[in-house]
C-alpha cells in the first residue's frame, strides 16, 4: 500500500507508515519547494520532511520504521467526533 495524497509533514509520513503504507508520495511539498526556490527549494523541502520524520519518531520512542504500528497514531476527537 502507498499513500498518494494529504502528506504535508514528516508526521504525516510516519502516520501513514504506522498504518501500513510501504511508502508515501510527497508531491505537494515537492512542488512548494520547487515554486519557492527551484532545485534548492526541493532539496530543502525534502530535508525538512526528513528532519520532521526523525523528530516524530524520537517523540514516539521508535528507533526504526519497522517498530511503527497503528497504536502510534492518534486522532484528535475534535477532528472526528464520536457518535452519540
KEZAVO-654950 format. One record per residue: x, y, z of N, C-alpha, C in turn; residue number from 0. Coordinates in pm, whole numbers, always signed. Layout:
BEGIN
r n.c1=X, n.c2=Y, n.c3=Z, ca.c1=X, ca.c2=Y, ca.c3=Z, c.c1=X, c.c2=Y, c.c3=Z, resi=NUM
...
//
This chain:
BEGIN
r n.c1=+84, n.c2=-117, n.c3=+0, ca.c1=+0, ca.c2=+0, ca.c3=+0, c.c1=+89, c.c2=+124, c.c3=+0, resi=0
r n.c1=+41, n.c2=+229, n.c3=-63, ca.c1=+109, ca.c2=+358, ca.c3=-60, c.c1=+7, c.c2=+469, c.c3=-38, resi=1
r n.c1=+54, n.c2=+584, n.c3=+3, ca.c1=-32, ca.c2=+699, ca.c3=+24, c.c1=+10, c.c2=+805, c.c3=-77, resi=2
r n.c1=-87, n.c2=+854, n.c3=-152, ca.c1=-57, ca.c2=+948, ca.c3=-260, c.c1=-127, c.c2=+1081, c.c3=-242, resi=3
r n.c1=-177, n.c2=+1111, n.c3=-124, ca.c1=-244, ca.c2=+1239, ca.c3=-105, c.c1=-243, c.c2=+1279, c.c3=+41, resi=4
r n.c1=-240, n.c2=+1407, n.c3=+65, ca.c1=-252, ca.c2=+1457, ca.c3=+200, c.c1=-124, c.c2=+1464, c.c3=+281, resi=5
r n.c1=-12, n.c2=+1426, n.c3=+226, ca.c1=+114, ca.c2=+1430, ca.c3=+300, c.c1=+165, c.c2=+1574, c.c3=+299, resi=6
r n.c1=+165, n.c2=+1635, n.c3=+418, ca.c1=+211, ca.c2=+1774, ca.c3=+429, c.c1=+327, c.c2=+1789, c.c3=+527, resi=7
r n.c1=+357, n.c2=+1683, n.c3=+602, ca.c1=+464, ca.c2=+1693, ca.c3=+701, c.c1=+524, c.c2=+1556, c.c3=+727, resi=8
r n.c1=+636, n.c2=+1557, n.c3=+797, ca.c1=+700, ca.c2=+1431, ca.c3=+833, c.c1=+613, c.c2=+1346, c.c3=+922, resi=9
r n.c1=+534, n.c2=+1409, n.c3=+1008, ca.c1=+445, ca.c2=+1330, ca.c3=+1094, c.c1=+337, c.c2=+1260, c.c3=+1012, resi=10
r n.c1=+294, n.c2=+1320, n.c3=+901, ca.c1=+201, ca.c2=+1253, ca.c3=+811, c.c1=+265, c.c2=+1127, c.c3=+751, resi=11
r n.c1=+392, n.c2=+1137, n.c3=+716, ca.c1=+464, ca.c2=+1022, ca.c3=+662, c.c1=+472, c.c2=+911, c.c3=+766, resi=12
r n.c1=+508, n.c2=+946, n.c3=+889, ca.c1=+519, ca.c2=+847, ca.c3=+996, c.c1=+383, c.c2=+782, c.c3=+1021, resi=13
r n.c1=+276, n.c2=+861, n.c3=+1026, ca.c1=+143, ca.c2=+806, ca.c3=+1049, c.c1=+103, c.c2=+710, c.c3=+938, resi=14
r n.c1=+130, n.c2=+746, n.c3=+814, ca.c1=+96, ca.c2=+659, ca.c3=+702, c.c1=+170, c.c2=+525, c.c3=+711, resi=15
r n.c1=+297, n.c2=+531, n.c3=+744, ca.c1=+376, ca.c2=+408, ca.c3=+757, c.c1=+327, c.c2=+325, c.c3=+875, resi=16
r n.c1=+295, n.c2=+391, n.c3=+986, ca.c1=+243, ca.c2=+319, ca.c3=+1103, c.c1=+112, c.c2=+249, c.c3=+1072, resi=17
r n.c1=+34, n.c2=+306, n.c3=+980, ca.c1=-95, ca.c2=+246, ca.c3=+944, c.c1=-83, c.c2=+146, c.c3=+830, resi=18
r n.c1=+39, n.c2=+117, n.c3=+786, ca.c1=+58, ca.c2=+10, ca.c3=+689, c.c1=+112, c.c2=+48, c.c3=+553, resi=19
r n.c1=+133, n.c2=+175, n.c3=+527, ca.c1=+189, ca.c2=+215, ca.c3=+397, c.c1=+335, c.c2=+171, c.c3=+387, resi=20
r n.c1=+375, n.c2=+128, n.c3=+270, ca.c1=+516, ca.c2=+94, ca.c3=+248, c.c1=+594, c.c2=+218, c.c3=+207, resi=21
r n.c1=+524, n.c2=+316, n.c3=+148, ca.c1=+586, ca.c2=+443, ca.c3=+111, c.c1=+478, c.c2=+548, c.c3=+91, resi=22
r n.c1=+519, n.c2=+674, n.c3=+88, ca.c1=+428, ca.c2=+783, ca.c3=+60, c.c1=+488, c.c2=+869, c.c3=-52, resi=23
r n.c1=+401, n.c2=+938, n.c3=-119, ca.c1=+445, ca.c2=+1034, ca.c3=-220, c.c1=+432, c.c2=+1173, c.c3=-159, resi=24
r n.c1=+520, n.c2=+1263, n.c3=-195, ca.c1=+523, ca.c2=+1397, ca.c3=-134, c.c1=+518, c.c2=+1505, c.c3=-241, resi=25
r n.c1=+429, n.c2=+1489, n.c3=-336, ca.c1=+422, ca.c2=+1582, ca.c3=-449, c.c1=+396, c.c2=+1725, c.c3=-410, resi=26
r n.c1=+308, n.c2=+1748, n.c3=-314, ca.c1=+275, ca.c2=+1886, ca.c3=-277, c.c1=+396, c.c2=+1956, c.c3=-217, resi=27
r n.c1=+462, n.c2=+1891, n.c3=-122, ca.c1=+581, ca.c2=+1951, ca.c3=-61, c.c1=+689, c.c2=+1976, c.c3=-167, resi=28
r n.c1=+703, n.c2=+1880, n.c3=-257, ca.c1=+799, ca.c2=+1893, ca.c3=-367, c.c1=+768, c.c2=+2016, c.c3=-452, resi=29
r n.c1=+641, n.c2=+2031, n.c3=-488, ca.c1=+601, ca.c2=+2145, ca.c3=-572, c.c1=+616, c.c2=+2278, c.c3=-499, resi=30
r n.c1=+582, n.c2=+2281, n.c3=-369, ca.c1=+601, ca.c2=+2405, ca.c3=-293, c.c1=+748, c.c2=+2444, c.c3=-292, resi=31
r n.c1=+834, n.c2=+2346, n.c3=-269, ca.c1=+978, ca.c2=+2373, ca.c3=-270, c.c1=+1026, c.c2=+2421, c.c3=-406, resi=32
r n.c1=+975, n.c2=+2358, n.c3=-511, ca.c1=+1012, ca.c2=+2396, ca.c3=-647, c.c1=+969, c.c2=+2540, c.c3=-678, resi=33
r n.c1=+847, n.c2=+2574, n.c3=-639, ca.c1=+797, ca.c2=+2710, ca.c3=-665, c.c1=+874, c.c2=+2814, c.c3=-584, resi=34
r n.c1=+914, n.c2=+2778, n.c3=-463, ca.c1=+980, ca.c2=+2874, ca.c3=-376, c.c1=+1127, c.c2=+2894, c.c3=-409, resi=35
r n.c1=+1193, n.c2=+2788, n.c3=-459, ca.c1=+1337, ca.c2=+2804, ca.c3=-477, c.c1=+1402, c.c2=+2714, c.c3=-579, resi=36
r n.c1=+1324, n.c2=+2665, n.c3=-674, ca.c1=+1383, ca.c2=+2579, ca.c3=-775, c.c1=+1438, c.c2=+2450, c.c3=-713, resi=37
r n.c1=+1546, n.c2=+2399, n.c3=-771, ca.c1=+1604, ca.c2=+2275, ca.c3=-721, c.c1=+1645, c.c2=+2286, c.c3=-575, resi=38
r n.c1=+1703, n.c2=+2400, n.c3=-537, ca.c1=+1743, ca.c2=+2419, ca.c3=-398, c.c1=+1622, c.c2=+2415, c.c3=-305, resi=39
r n.c1=+1511, n.c2=+2467, n.c3=-352, ca.c1=+1387, ca.c2=+2463, ca.c3=-274, c.c1=+1337, c.c2=+2321, c.c3=-254, resi=40
r n.c1=+1347, n.c2=+2240, n.c3=-359, ca.c1=+1308, ca.c2=+2099, ca.c3=-348, c.c1=+1399, c.c2=+2027, c.c3=-250, resi=41
r n.c1=+1528, n.c2=+2049, n.c3=-262, ca.c1=+1623, ca.c2=+1987, ca.c3=-169, c.c1=+1591, c.c2=+2025, c.c3=-26, resi=42
r n.c1=+1559, n.c2=+2152, n.c3=-4, ca.c1=+1527, ca.c2=+2199, ca.c3=+131, c.c1=+1396, c.c2=+2138, c.c3=+182, resi=43
r n.c1=+1296, n.c2=+2127, n.c3=+95, ca.c1=+1168, ca.c2=+2066, ca.c3=+134, c.c1=+1188, c.c2=+1921, c.c3=+178, resi=44
r n.c1=+1270, n.c2=+1847, n.c3=+103, ca.c1=+1297, ca.c2=+1707, ca.c3=+138, c.c1=+1376, c.c2=+1701, c.c3=+269, resi=45
r n.c1=+1468, n.c2=+1792, n.c3=+288, ca.c1=+1545, ca.c2=+1798, ca.c3=+413, c.c1=+1451, c.c2=+1825, c.c3=+532, resi=46
r n.c1=+1358, n.c2=+1916, n.c3=+516, ca.c1=+1263, ca.c2=+1947, ca.c3=+622, c.c1=+1178, c.c2=+1825, c.c3=+654, resi=47
r n.c1=+1124, n.c2=+1760, n.c3=+551, ca.c1=+1043, ca.c2=+1640, ca.c3=+575, c.c1=+1123, c.c2=+1533, c.c3=+649, resi=48
r n.c1=+1247, n.c2=+1514, n.c3=+608, ca.c1=+1332, ca.c2=+1414, ca.c3=+674, c.c1=+1354, c.c2=+1445, c.c3=+821, resi=49
r n.c1=+1381, n.c2=+1572, n.c3=+852, ca.c1=+1402, ca.c2=+1608, ca.c3=+993, c.c1=+1274, c.c2=+1594, c.c3=+1073, resi=50
r n.c1=+1159, n.c2=+1620, n.c3=+1010, ca.c1=+1031, ca.c2=+1601, ca.c3=+1080, c.c1=+1004, c.c2=+1454, c.c3=+1107, resi=51
r n.c1=+1040, n.c2=+1366, n.c3=+1013, ca.c1=+1024, ca.c2=+1222, ca.c3=+1035, c.c1=+1108, c.c2=+1178, c.c3=+1154, resi=52
r n.c1=+1233, n.c2=+1220, n.c3=+1157, ca.c1=+1324, ca.c2=+1183, ca.c3=+1266, c.c1=+1269, c.c2=+1234, c.c3=+1400, resi=53
r n.c1=+1226, n.c2=+1360, n.c3=+1405, ca.c1=+1174, ca.c2=+1417, ca.c3=+1529, c.c1=+1049, c.c2=+1342, c.c3=+1576, resi=54
r n.c1=+958, n.c2=+1313, n.c3=+1485, ca.c1=+835, ca.c2=+1242, ca.c3=+1520, c.c1=+866, c.c2=+1105, c.c3=+1575, resi=55
r n.c1=+958, n.c2=+1035, n.c3=+1512, ca.c1=+993, ca.c2=+901, ca.c3=+1560, c.c1=+1058, c.c2=+908, c.c3=+1698, resi=56
r n.c1=+1142, n.c2=+1009, n.c3=+1722, ca.c1=+1202, ca.c2=+1025, ca.c3=+1854, c.c1=+1094, c.c2=+1051, c.c3=+1959, resi=57
r n.c1=+997, n.c2=+1135, n.c3=+1926, ca.c1=+889, ca.c2=+1163, ca.c3=+2020, c.c1=+805, c.c2=+1039, c.c3=+2049, resi=58
r n.c1=+793, n.c2=+950, n.c3=+1951, ca.c1=+718, ca.c2=+825, ca.c3=+1970, c.c1=+802, c.c2=+718, c.c3=+2039, resi=59
r n.c1=+932, n.c2=+740, n.c3=+2048, ca.c1=+1020, ca.c2=+640, ca.c3=+2108, c.c1=+1052, c.c2=+525, c.c3=+2014, resi=60
r n.c1=+1033, n.c2=+548, n.c3=+1885, ca.c1=+1061, ca.c2=+445, ca.c3=+1783, c.c1=+1200, c.c2=+469, c.c3=+1724, resi=61
r n.c1=+1276, n.c2=+362, n.c3=+1710, ca.c1=+1410, ca.c2=+375, ca.c3=+1653, c.c1=+1419, c.c2=+326, c.c3=+1509, resi=62
r n.c1=+1311, n.c2=+264, n.c3=+1459, ca.c1=+1310, ca.c2=+219, ca.c3=+1320, c.c1=+1167, c.c2=+221, c.c3=+1267, resi=63
r n.c1=+1154, n.c2=+227, n.c3=+1136, ca.c1=+1021, ca.c2=+226, ca.c3=+1074, c.c1=+947, c.c2=+96, c.c3=+1104, resi=64
r n.c1=+1021, n.c2=-13, n.c3=+1118, ca.c1=+960, ca.c2=-143, ca.c3=+1144, c.c1=+889, c.c2=-147, c.c3=+1278, resi=65
r n.c1=+929, n.c2=-62, n.c3=+1372, ca.c1=+866, ca.c2=-57, ca.c3=+1504, c.c1=+729, c.c2=+10, c.c3=+1501, resi=66
r n.c1=+702, n.c2=+89, n.c3=+1399, ca.c1=+578, ca.c2=+165, ca.c3=+1394, c.c1=+460, c.c2=+72, c.c3=+1372, resi=67
r n.c1=+348, n.c2=+103, n.c3=+1439, ca.c1=+225, ca.c2=+26, ca.c3=+1422, c.c1=+107, c.c2=+121, c.c3=+1448, resi=68
r n.c1=-15, n.c2=+76, n.c3=+1420, ca.c1=-130, ca.c2=+166, ca.c3=+1434, c.c1=-147, c.c2=+227, c.c3=+1573, resi=69
r n.c1=-94, n.c2=+166, n.c3=+1676, ca.c1=-108, ca.c2=+225, ca.c3=+1810, c.c1=-29, c.c2=+355, c.c3=+1823, resi=70
r n.c1=+62, n.c2=+381, n.c3=+1732, ca.c1=+137, ca.c2=+506, ca.c3=+1734, c.c1=+58, c.c2=+624, c.c3=+1676, resi=71
r n.c1=-59, n.c2=+596, n.c3=+1620, ca.c1=-137, ca.c2=+700, ca.c3=+1554, c.c1=-260, c.c2=+732, c.c3=+1638, resi=72
r n.c1=-277, n.c2=+859, n.c3=+1668, ca.c1=-396, ca.c2=+904, ca.c3=+1739, c.c1=-461, c.c2=+1014, c.c3=+1658, resi=73
r n.c1=-586, n.c2=+1038, n.c3=+1686, ca.c1=-660, ca.c2=+1143, ca.c3=+1616, c.c1=-728, c.c2=+1229, c.c3=+1721, resi=74
r n.c1=-724, n.c2=+1357, n.c3=+1703, ca.c1=-791, ca.c2=+1446, ca.c3=+1796, c.c1=-942, c.c2=+1428, c.c3=+1784, resi=75
r n.c1=-1007, n.c2=+1417, n.c3=+1898, ca.c1=-1151, ca.c2=+1395, ca.c3=+1897, c.c1=-1226, c.c2=+1509, c.c3=+1828, resi=76
r n.c1=-1174, n.c2=+1630, n.c3=+1839, ca.c1=-1244, ca.c2=+1742, ca.c3=+1776, c.c1=-1244, c.c2=+1730, c.c3=+1624, resi=77
r n.c1=-1151, n.c2=+1654, n.c3=+1568, ca.c1=-1148, ca.c2=+1636, ca.c3=+1423, c.c1=-1243, c.c2=+1526, c.c3=+1378, resi=78
r n.c1=-1261, n.c2=+1425, n.c3=+1462, ca.c1=-1350, ca.c2=+1314, ca.c3=+1429, c.c1=-1439, c.c2=+1290, c.c3=+1551, resi=79
r n.c1=-1552, n.c2=+1359, n.c3=+1560, ca.c1=-1636, ca.c2=+1344, ca.c3=+1678, c.c1=-1690, c.c2=+1200, c.c3=+1692, resi=80
r n.c1=-1702, n.c2=+1157, n.c3=+1815, ca.c1=-1757, ca.c2=+1024, ca.c3=+1843, c.c1=-1908, c.c2=+1027, c.c3=+1825, resi=81
r n.c1=-1964, n.c2=+918, n.c3=+1769, ca.c1=-2111, ca.c2=+913, ca.c3=+1758, c.c1=-2172, c.c2=+901, c.c3=+1898, resi=82
r n.c1=-2287, n.c2=+959, n.c3=+1918, ca.c1=-2353, ca.c2=+953, ca.c3=+2050, c.c1=-2468, c.c2=+859, c.c3=+2049, resi=83
//
